[in-house]
């Protein structure tokens, strides 16, 4: 009795196996992939720095209280600066790296006639020849509000542009909250009290960005 030879197994072409594996992978990817709308993708994307939001969140809540609580009487500060600028800076001021010191100050004096966005104030007890001005705008310049508090640093920002915009945003808040409700012309000749911050460039001319005038 003769027996038939076993039937030969049919070999699956290697190309078919590779194709099937690719198809299975694509199906798995399709199942696991979550599709988002354009709006959802935009909402999830990293947000850029918003200067206006930074100013609104920090000016009243943090910056103004810090300046008021750390303010030094201006005559006493300028006398300390006259005696030893570095020692006065270390004791009363804030600065980034080797930049100029920034100080929170307060004082009382007689307001003069505002000129070119500056309100001159005659403050008794200052070193001879020292002049004091309050920035009353409409343009408010400098970085004293940002740099005098000590807790706003470059390392908190992505780049120098954002860091600069933070200072501008605080100045904008000061203009909106203080300057816009102030009758500057009516201050001429009147005794006023002020609190603010300035960057020490020369003790002979002190230009203060105020956060309070009364």
Buried (B, 14 or more C-beta within 10 A) or exposed (E): EEEEEEEEEEEEEEEEEEEEEEEEEEEEEEEEEEEEEEEEEEEEEEEEBEBEEBBBEBBEEBBBEBBBEBBBBBBBBBBBBBEEBEEBBEEBBBBBEEEBBBBBBBBBBBBBEBEEBBBBBEBEBBEEEBEBBBBBBEEBEBBBBBBBBBEBEEEEBEEEEBBBBBBBBBBBBBBEBBBEEBEBEEBEEEEBEBBBBBBBEEBEEBBBBBBBBE
